[in-house]
C-alpha cells in the first residue's frame, strides 16, 4: 500500500491510497470464505457454496465491497499514524467499484476530517470587569430568613377549609371539550398536590380556596391559543377535583434547632446565627460574582480565538444530543414527542433545526477552544482529584464514597464524563486566574431566591 497527500482544505485532509493487486486479492479471498461460511443458500452446505453462486446472490460488486470493508480499518489506522492525523470521524471513501479488476492494482481516496487549527488569544490581554459585592443589610437578612423558614417548613394535615399558602391533596380528572367532554388522553383520576401559594392559575386557585376534605370542585377554563402544548391550545378544559386532604405549612421555630439546620453549626444566640447567615450570604454572593467573572472571561477567550473550521461531524453529534434532550423534555413537560410539538409547520421545523444547529456549533466551538487552552497549559485531572470528587458526591447522595465509586466504574463513560467536567472546571478557573480583573464601582445585585440551603452553597 502506498499513500499520497493530495491536499488540505481547512480541516479536510485528502489522501490517495494505492493498493497492490495482492493486497486486494488476499482480502477478497477472506471475504469469500466468510460469506461461504455464513450464507444460507438452499442446496448447499455451509462452507461449500461456490463463488459463482455467491456472485449470483450478492453480485461481484457486493463481494468487492466486502473485501474493501475488511481492508479499510487497517488502512485508516496506517494513514492516521503515518500522517499523524487527529481525526474527528471515520473518513469518507471515494472509490469506483467499476474500476476494480481482479489481479490489478487500484486506487481510492480518503477524506479525513481533522481537528481544526486554533489560535488562542493571550489570556493576559483579556480584561473583565468585577462588580462590588453588595452590602448585606439587616433588611436583606430578614428577607432571606423569611424565605428560609418557608424552605424548612413542614406540612401538617388540618381539619379546615383551604386557605392561602396551604397545599391541597386531591384526585383530579382532566377533560377536554371536543364533540363533548372527553377524558384527556384517556387518563383516569390522578393524585396531585396543589400548592395554593405558588404561581397557580387564578381560576383553579379561587375554586379551591375555602374548600375542605371530601369536597368536589369543578373548574372550566379555556387555554390560550398560543399555548406551547398544541394539543390543548385554544381548547376548553374541565378539571374535576376531589379533595383528599388540606395541609398547612408549619414554619420552624427560630431557635437552636433551626440555626443548626441552616448553618450546620451550633449557635448560642440569634445574634450569632444572624452573623453566620450574613457570612453565608456574603460567601454566596462572592461565589456568584466569581462565576460571572469566569463566565465573562471564557466568553471573551472563545470569541477572540480563531478556528479555521468547526468540524461538521462534531456539530452533527452535538445537534443530535440537543434533539435527544429536547425530545425527553417535551415528553416529560408537555406529554408530546418532538414531532407532535413541531407539528406540520415546515417554517417552525426550519427555525427549530437552525436553532439546534447554531447551539451545536457554539457548543463545539467552546469545547474546542477550552480543550486547546487545557492542552496549552497542560491541564489534567489526577486520580486524587477524582477521588475527592467521589467523596464530595457521596456526601450529597448520602452513600459511602467506595460504593459510589464502584457504581461509577461499572460504566466507563460516566467516569470519563466526570473527568471531563473536572478538567473543564480547572480550565475555566485557570482562565479566570490569568485574565486581568478590573474592579468597578457598580454594585452587583442578584435575586436571592436560590439561596435556600446555605450549607450547600459553601457553608460550614
C-alpha positions as CSV (number, residue, x, y, z in Angstrom):
1,X,0.0,0.0,0.0
2,X,1.2,3.5,-0.9
3,X,-0.3,6.8,0.1
4,X,-0.1,10.3,-1.2
5,X,-1.2,13.6,0.4
6,X,-3.5,15.3,-2.2
7,X,-4.2,18.4,-0.2
8,X,-6.0,20.0,2.7
9,X,-8.8,22.5,2.7
10,X,-9.5,23.9,6.1
11,X,-9.9,20.8,8.3
12,X,-10.4,18.2,5.5
13,X,-7.3,16.2,4.5
14,X,-7.5,14.2,1.3
15,X,-5.2,11.2,0.8
16,X,-4.8,8.9,-2.1
17,X,-4.3,5.2,-1.3
18,X,-2.8,2.8,-3.9
19,X,-3.4,-0.9,-3.2
20,X,-1.3,-3.6,-4.8
21,X,-3.1,-6.4,-6.6
22,X,-2.0,-9.0,-4.0
23,X,-3.5,-7.0,-1.1
24,X,-6.9,-6.8,-2.6
25,X,-6.9,-10.5,-3.8
26,X,-6.0,-11.6,-0.3
27,X,-8.8,-9.6,1.3
28,X,-11.3,-10.8,-1.4
29,X,-10.4,-14.4,-0.7
30,X,-11.0,-13.9,3.0
31,X,-14.4,-12.2,2.3
32,X,-15.5,-15.1,0.0
33,X,-14.5,-17.6,2.7
34,X,-16.5,-15.8,5.4
35,X,-19.6,-15.5,3.1
36,X,-19.3,-19.1,2.3
37,X,-19.5,-20.0,6.0
38,X,-22.3,-17.6,6.7
39,X,-24.5,-17.8,3.6
40,X,-27.7,-19.9,3.9
41,X,-28.4,-20.9,0.3
42,X,-30.8,-23.8,-0.4
43,X,-29.0,-26.9,-1.9
44,X,-25.6,-26.0,-0.5
45,X,-23.9,-26.9,2.8
46,X,-22.3,-24.1,4.8
47,X,-18.7,-23.7,3.8
48,X,-19.3,-25.3,0.4
49,X,-21.0,-22.5,-1.5
50,X,-19.2,-22.0,-4.8
51,X,-18.0,-18.4,-5.5
52,X,-20.1,-18.3,-8.7
53,X,-23.2,-18.9,-6.6
54,X,-22.2,-16.2,-4.1
55,X,-21.7,-13.7,-7.1
56,X,-25.3,-14.6,-8.2
57,X,-26.6,-13.9,-4.7
58,X,-24.5,-10.8,-3.7
59,X,-23.2,-9.6,-7.1
60,X,-19.5,-9.2,-7.9
61,X,-19.6,-5.6,-6.6
62,X,-21.0,-6.9,-3.3
63,X,-18.0,-9.2,-2.9
64,X,-15.7,-6.4,-3.7
65,X,-17.4,-4.2,-1.1
66,X,-16.9,-6.9,1.5
67,X,-13.2,-7.1,0.6
68,X,-12.8,-3.3,0.8
69,X,-14.6,-3.2,4.2
70,X,-12.0,-5.7,5.5
71,X,-9.1,-3.6,4.2
72,X,-10.3,-0.2,5.5
73,X,-9.7,-0.4,9.3
74,X,-6.0,-1.3,8.9
75,X,-5.6,1.2,6.0
76,X,-7.2,4.0,8.0
77,X,-5.0,3.3,11.1
78,X,-1.8,3.2,9.0
79,X,-2.7,6.5,7.3
80,X,-3.6,8.2,10.6
81,X,-0.3,7.0,12.1
82,X,1.8,7.9,9.0
83,X,0.4,11.4,8.7
84,X,-0.1,12.0,12.5
85,X,-3.7,13.0,12.0
86,X,-6.0,14.0,14.8
87,X,-9.3,12.9,13.3
88,X,-12.8,13.6,14.4
89,X,-14.7,10.9,12.5
90,X,-14.4,8.0,10.1
91,X,-13.1,9.2,6.8
92,X,-15.2,9.4,3.7
93,X,-14.3,6.9,1.0
94,X,-14.2,7.8,-2.7
95,X,-14.0,4.6,-4.7
96,X,-15.5,3.5,-8.0
97,X,-16.1,-0.3,-7.7
98,X,-16.3,-0.5,-11.5
99,X,-12.6,0.5,-11.8
100,X,-11.5,-2.6,-9.8
101,X,-10.2,-5.5,-11.8
102,X,-9.1,-8.7,-10.1
103,X,-5.3,-9.2,-10.3
104,X,-4.7,-5.5,-10.9
105,X,-3.8,-2.6,-8.5
106,X,-6.3,0.1,-7.9
107,X,-6.6,3.4,-6.0
108,X,-9.1,5.1,-3.8
109,X,-9.3,8.5,-2.0
110,X,-9.9,9.1,1.7
111,X,-11.2,12.4,3.1
112,X,-10.3,12.8,6.8
113,X,-12.0,15.5,8.9
114,X,-9.3,16.5,11.4
115,X,-9.3,18.8,14.4
116,X,-9.1,22.5,13.3
117,X,-6.1,24.8,13.8
118,X,-6.9,27.0,16.7
119,X,-5.2,30.3,17.5
120,X,-5.7,31.4,21.1
121,X,-5.6,35.0,22.3
122,X,-3.1,35.9,25.1
123,X,-5.1,35.4,28.2
124,X,-3.2,38.2,30.0
125,X,-4.5,40.7,27.3
126,X,-8.1,40.0,28.2
127,X,-9.8,42.2,30.8
128,X,-13.1,41.6,32.5
129,X,-15.0,43.7,35.0
130,X,-15.8,42.6,38.5
131,X,-18.6,44.5,40.3
132,X,-18.7,45.2,44.0
133,X,-20.3,42.7,46.4
134,X,-23.5,44.4,47.8
135,X,-23.8,45.1,51.4
136,X,-25.7,42.5,53.3
137,X,-28.1,44.7,55.4
138,X,-30.3,43.6,58.3
139,X,-33.3,44.0,56.0
140,X,-31.8,41.6,53.5
141,X,-31.1,39.1,56.2
142,X,-34.7,39.4,57.4
143,X,-35.9,38.7,53.8
144,X,-33.7,35.6,53.5
145,X,-34.6,34.4,56.9
146,X,-38.3,34.5,56.0
147,X,-37.6,32.5,52.8
148,X,-35.5,30.0,54.7
149,X,-38.3,29.4,57.2
150,X,-40.6,28.6,54.3
151,X,-37.9,26.4,52.8
152,X,-37.6,24.4,56.0
153,X,-41.4,24.3,56.7
154,X,-43.2,21.1,57.2
155,X,-46.7,20.2,56.0
156,X,-49.3,19.2,58.6
157,X,-52.9,18.0,57.8
158,X,-55.6,20.3,59.1
159,X,-59.3,19.8,59.6
160,X,-60.5,23.1,58.0
161,X,-61.0,24.7,54.6
162,X,-58.0,25.5,52.4
163,X,-56.5,29.0,52.8
164,X,-53.7,30.9,51.1
165,X,-50.4,29.2,51.4
166,X,-51.9,25.7,52.0
167,X,-51.2,22.6,50.0
168,X,-54.3,20.7,48.8
169,X,-54.0,16.9,48.0
170,X,-56.7,16.0,45.5
171,X,-57.7,13.4,43.0
172,X,-58.0,15.1,39.6
173,X,-59.7,14.1,36.3
174,X,-58.9,16.3,33.4
175,X,-61.3,16.5,30.4
176,X,-61.1,18.3,27.1
177,X,-64.1,19.5,25.1
178,X,-64.4,18.2,21.6
179,X,-67.7,16.7,20.4
180,X,-68.4,16.6,24.1
181,X,-66.4,16.3,27.3
182,X,-63.7,13.6,26.9
183,X,-61.1,12.5,29.4
184,X,-57.7,13.9,28.3
185,X,-55.7,11.1,26.5
186,X,-57.9,8.5,28.2
187,X,-56.4,9.3,31.6
188,X,-58.2,8.4,34.7
189,X,-58.0,10.0,38.1
190,X,-54.6,11.3,39.1
191,X,-53.3,12.3,42.5
192,X,-51.9,15.8,42.8
193,X,-50.5,18.1,45.4
194,X,-51.6,21.7,44.6
195,X,-49.7,24.5,46.2
196,X,-52.0,27.4,46.7
197,X,-49.1,29.8,47.4
198,X,-47.3,29.2,44.1
199,X,-48.0,30.6,40.6
200,X,-51.2,28.7,40.1
201,X,-53.9,29.6,37.5
202,X,-56.2,32.0,39.2
203,X,-59.3,30.0,38.2
204,X,-58.1,26.9,40.0
205,X,-56.7,28.8,43.0
206,X,-60.0,30.6,43.6
207,X,-62.1,27.4,43.1
208,X,-60.0,25.5,45.7
209,X,-59.8,28.2,48.4
210,X,-62.3,27.7,51.1
211,X,-62.9,24.0,50.2
212,X,-62.2,21.1,52.6
213,X,-61.7,17.4,52.7
214,X,-64.3,15.5,50.7
215,X,-65.4,18.5,48.7
216,X,-65.7,18.1,45.0
217,X,-64.8,21.0,42.8
218,X,-65.1,21.5,39.0
219,X,-63.2,24.2,37.1
220,X,-63.7,25.0,33.5
221,X,-61.3,27.2,31.6
222,X,-60.0,28.0,28.1
223,X,-56.3,27.5,27.3
224,X,-54.6,30.4,25.5
225,X,-54.4,30.0,21.7
226,X,-50.6,30.3,21.7
227,X,-50.1,27.8,24.5
228,X,-47.0,25.6,23.9
229,X,-49.0,22.4,24.2
230,X,-50.5,22.3,20.7
231,X,-52.9,19.6,21.8
232,X,-54.5,21.9,24.3
233,X,-54.0,25.4,22.7
234,X,-57.3,27.3,22.4
235,X,-59.4,24.4,23.8
236,X,-61.7,24.2,26.8
237,X,-60.6,22.1,29.8
238,X,-62.5,20.9,32.8
239,X,-60.8,19.8,36.0
240,X,-62.8,17.7,38.4
241,X,-61.1,17.7,41.9
242,X,-62.0,15.5,44.8
243,X,-60.1,17.0,47.8
244,X,-58.5,14.3,49.9
245,X,-56.6,16.4,52.4
246,X,-55.7,20.0,53.3
247,X,-52.2,20.6,54.7
248,X,-50.9,23.8,56.1
249,X,-47.3,25.0,56.3
250,X,-45.8,24.8,59.7
251,X,-42.9,27.2,59.9
252,X,-40.0,26.1,62.0
253,X,-39.4,28.0,65.3
254,X,-36.5,30.4,65.1
255,X,-34.2,28.8,67.7
256,X,-31.2,26.5,68.2
257,X,-32.6,23.6,66.0
258,X,-33.4,25.9,63.1
259,X,-30.0,27.6,63.5
260,X,-28.2,24.3,63.2
261,X,-30.3,23.1,60.3
262,X,-29.5,26.3,58.3
263,X,-25.8,26.8,59.2
264,X,-24.7,23.3,60.2
265,X,-23.3,24.7,63.4
266,X,-24.4,25.3,67.0
267,X,-25.4,29.0,67.6
268,X,-25.8,30.2,71.2
269,X,-28.0,33.2,70.2
270,X,-29.9,34.7,67.4
271,X,-27.2,37.4,67.0
272,X,-24.6,34.7,66.4
273,X,-26.9,32.9,63.9
274,X,-27.6,36.1,62.0
275,X,-23.9,36.8,61.8
276,X,-23.3,33.3,60.4
277,X,-26.1,33.8,58.0
278,X,-24.5,37.1,56.9
279,X,-21.2,35.2,56.3
280,X,-23.1,32.6,54.2
281,X,-24.8,35.3,52.2
282,X,-21.5,37.2,51.5
283,X,-19.8,33.9,50.6
284,X,-22.7,33.0,48.3
285,X,-22.7,36.5,46.6
286,X,-18.9,36.4,46.2
287,X,-19.2,32.9,44.6
288,X,-21.8,34.1,42.2
289,X,-19.6,37.1,41.2
290,X,-16.7,34.8,40.7
291,X,-18.8,32.6,38.4
292,X,-20.0,35.6,36.4
293,X,-16.4,36.9,36.0
294,X,-15.2,33.5,35.0
295,X,-18.0,33.1,32.5
296,X,-17.3,36.5,31.0
297,X,-13.6,35.6,30.7
298,X,-14.4,32.3,28.9
299,X,-16.8,34.2,26.5
300,X,-14.0,36.6,25.6
301,X,-11.5,33.8,25.1
302,X,-13.9,31.8,22.9
303,X,-14.9,34.9,20.8
304,X,-11.3,36.0,20.3
305,X,-10.0,32.6,19.3
306,X,-9.6,31.9,15.6
307,X,-10.6,28.5,14.2
308,X,-10.1,27.6,10.5
309,X,-13.2,25.4,10.8
310,X,-15.7,23.9,13.2
311,X,-15.8,20.1,12.4
312,X,-19.1,19.1,10.9
313,X,-19.1,15.7,12.4
314,X,-18.8,17.1,15.9
315,X,-21.6,19.6,15.2
316,X,-23.8,16.8,13.9
317,X,-23.2,14.7,17.1
318,X,-23.9,17.7,19.3
319,X,-27.1,18.6,17.4
320,X,-28.3,15.0,17.9
321,X,-27.6,15.3,21.6
322,X,-29.6,18.5,21.8
323,X,-32.5,17.0,19.9
324,X,-32.5,13.9,22.3
325,X,-32.6,16.3,25.2
326,X,-35.4,18.3,23.7
327,X,-37.4,15.1,23.0
328,X,-37.1,14.0,26.6
329,X,-38.1,17.4,27.9
330,X,-41.0,17.7,25.5
331,X,-42.3,14.3,26.5
332,X,-41.8,15.0,30.2
333,X,-43.2,18.5,30.4
334,X,-45.8,18.6,27.6
335,X,-46.6,14.9,27.0
336,X,-45.7,15.4,23.4
337,X,-43.0,13.8,21.3
338,X,-40.9,16.3,19.3
339,X,-42.8,15.6,16.0
340,X,-46.1,16.4,17.8
341,X,-44.6,19.6,19.3
342,X,-43.3,20.9,16.0
343,X,-46.5,19.9,14.2
344,X,-46.7,20.1,10.4
345,X,-45.3,23.6,10.1
346,X,-42.3,23.5,7.8
347,X,-41.4,27.0,8.9
348,X,-41.4,26.0,12.6
349,X,-39.3,23.0,11.8
350,X,-36.8,25.0,9.8
351,X,-36.5,27.6,12.7
352,X,-36.0,24.7,15.1
353,X,-33.4,23.0,13.0
354,X,-31.5,26.2,12.5
355,X,-31.6,27.0,16.3
356,X,-30.3,23.5,17.1
357,X,-27.5,23.8,14.5
358,X,-26.5,27.2,15.9
359,X,-26.5,25.9,19.5
360,X,-24.5,22.8,18.5
361,X,-21.9,24.9,16.6
362,X,-21.5,27.2,19.6
363,X,-21.1,24.3,22.0
364,X,-18.4,22.6,19.8
365,X,-16.5,25.8,19.3
366,X,-16.5,26.4,23.1
367,X,-15.4,22.8,23.7
368,X,-12.5,23.0,21.2
369,X,-11.2,26.4,22.5
370,X,-11.3,25.3,26.1
371,X,-9.7,22.0,25.2
372,X,-6.9,23.9,23.4
373,X,-6.4,26.1,26.5
374,X,-6.1,22.9,28.5
375,X,-3.6,21.4,26.2
376,X,-1.5,24.6,26.1
377,X,-1.3,24.8,29.9
378,X,-1.1,21.1,30.5
379,X,-4.4,20.8,32.5
380,X,-5.1,17.3,33.6
381,X,-7.1,15.5,36.2
382,X,-5.2,13.4,38.7
383,X,-6.5,10.3,40.4
384,X,-6.7,12.0,43.8
385,X,-8.8,14.7,42.3
386,X,-11.3,12.1,41.0
387,X,-11.3,10.5,44.5
388,X,-12.0,13.9,46.1
389,X,-14.9,14.3,43.7
390,X,-16.3,10.9,44.6
391,X,-16.1,12.0,48.3
392,X,-18.0,15.2,47.5
393,X,-20.7,13.5,45.5
394,X,-21.0,10.7,48.1
395,X,-21.7,13.3,50.8
396,X,-24.5,14.8,48.7
397,X,-26.1,11.4,47.9
398,X,-25.6,10.1,51.4
399,X,-23.7,7.0,50.4
400,X,-20.2,5.7,51.1
401,X,-17.5,7.0,48.7
402,X,-16.3,3.5,47.9
403,X,-19.8,2.3,47.0
404,X,-20.4,5.4,44.7
405,X,-17.0,4.9,43.1
406,X,-17.8,1.2,42.4
407,X,-21.2,2.2,40.8
408,X,-19.5,4.8,38.5
409,X,-16.8,2.4,37.4
410,X,-19.4,0.0,36.1
411,X,-19.8,2.5,33.3
412,X,-16.5,3.9,31.9
413,X,-18.4,6.7,30.1
414,X,-19.7,8.1,33.5
415,X,-16.1,8.2,34.8
416,X,-14.8,9.8,31.6
417,X,-17.7,12.3,31.8
418,X,-16.8,13.2,35.4
419,X,-13.1,13.6,34.5
420,X,-14.1,15.8,31.6
421,X,-16.2,18.1,33.8
422,X,-13.4,18.3,36.4
423,X,-10.9,19.2,33.7
424,X,-13.3,21.8,32.2
425,X,-13.7,23.3,35.6
426,X,-10.0,23.6,36.1
427,X,-9.6,25.2,32.7
428,X,-12.3,27.8,33.4
429,X,-10.6,28.5,36.8
430,X,-7.2,28.9,35.0
431,X,-8.7,31.3,32.5
432,X,-10.2,33.4,35.4
433,X,-6.9,33.5,37.1
434,X,-4.9,34.6,34.1
435,X,-7.1,37.3,32.7
436,X,-6.9,40.8,34.1
437,X,-9.7,41.7,36.5
438,X,-10.9,45.3,36.7
439,X,-12.8,46.2,39.8
440,X,-15.6,48.6,39.0
441,X,-17.8,50.6,41.4
442,X,-21.0,49.1,40.1
443,X,-22.8,47.1,42.8
444,X,-23.6,43.5,41.8
445,X,-27.1,42.6,42.8
446,X,-29.0,39.4,42.3
447,X,-32.2,37.6,43.3
448,X,-31.5,35.6,46.4
449,X,-34.4,33.2,45.7
450,X,-31.9,30.4,45.0
451,X,-30.3,30.9,48.4
452,X,-32.3,28.3,50.2
453,X,-29.7,26.0,51.6
454,X,-26.6,27.9,52.8
455,X,-24.7,24.7,53.8
456,X,-24.9,23.6,50.1
457,X,-23.7,27.0,49.0
458,X,-20.4,27.0,50.8
459,X,-21.4,26.9,54.4
460,X,-19.7,25.0,57.2
